[in-house]
Amino acid sequence: MSFLFEKLDVYQKSLELVDEVSKLVNEKKLNSSLRDQLNRASLSISLNIAEGTGRFSKPEKRNFYLIARGSTYECVAIMQVLLRQQTLSHEEYSSLYNRCESISKMLSGLIKGLETRGI
């Protein structure tokens, strides 16, 4: 048996982002607050996707998907700070940014799908 969220491509992509962020923060000497915040924000994406799929009402699902999308934006903002501080290379930033952009688009699709089915 498997859970519905495990079958979602956006969930799988969010786990890949967690893996990439974890690897990055372990390799880099990051400010501890930025490191912790980036770890929490990236993990929040997959956790909120999972929790959202477990909700029965469309408004509840939508809320968790919105939180996941907000956490995606938070990751991008932190990565921009790290790029400006020259802690991330442009290549590392681009890789993470592209993952976040893809996740954000997929989450927007989930949200719009719920809205078109009448919340």
N, C-alpha and C positions, 0 to 999 in steps of 0.2 A: 504494500500500500504506500502511496505517496501523497504528499500534501499538494494542493493546487498551486501554491506559490512556487514550488520546486520546478514546475513545468513552464513557468513564465520565463521568456528570454530576458526580460528586464531584470528579473531576480538573479539569473545566472551572470549577467553582465555586472550587476552590483557586487556580486561576490568576487568577480575578477578585479573590480576596482579596489575592494578591501585588500585583496592579495597584493596588488601593485602598491597601494599606499603603505601597507605594512612593511613591504620590502624596502621601499624608499625611506621611510622614517628610521628603519634599523640601520640603513647604510649611511645616512646623513647625520650631521650634527645639527639638529634642529633645536630651536628654542623650545623648551619643554611645554610651554602653554600652547604654542602652535602645533607641536607634534601631537599632543593629547587631543586638541580640538579637531585636527584633521582626521585622526583615528576615529574619534567619536562620530564625526559628521559622516564619514564614509560608511561606517558600520550602521548608522541610523537609516541609511537608504534601504539596505536589505531588510533590516528589522521592521521598518514601517511597511514595506511591501508585503512581507509575510503577515504582519498583523492585519493589514487592510484586507487581504484575501480571506481572512478568518471571520470578518464581520458580515452580518446578515443584511444590513440595510445599505443601500447605495450611498446615502449621505455619510455614513461612517467609513465605508470603503474609500470614498472620495477624499475625506479628511486625511486619512493615513497616506494616500498617494500624494496629496498636496504636501504633507510634511516631508515625505521622501524626496519630492522634487525640491523643496526648500533646502534640504540637507545637501542635495546635489549642487545647488547654487552656492551654498556655504563652502563646499569643497573648492569650487572654482575661485571664490574670493580668497581663501587661504593660500591656494596655489599661486595666485597673482602676487600676494604679499611675499611669498617665498621666492618667486621669480625676481621681484624688485630688489630683494635682499641678496640676490645672486646665490641663493641656496639651491635653487633648482636651475638646471640648464634649460635652454629653450626646447631641446629635444624631450627632456623629461616632462616639462610643462605641457608641450603639445600632445604627448601620449596620454597624459592624465586628462587634459582638457577634452580631447576627442572622446574618451570614454564617458566623461561626464555629459558631454553634449548628446551623445547617443542615448544615454540613460534618461536624460531630461526629455528628449523627444518621445521616447517610449512611454514614459510616465504621463506626458501630456496626452498621448493617445489613449491610455487607460482612463484618464480623467474625462476626456471628451466622449469616450465610449459610454461611460456611465451617464453623462449629461444628456446624450442623445437618446438614451433609453428612458429618460424622464425621471429625474430625481425629484 
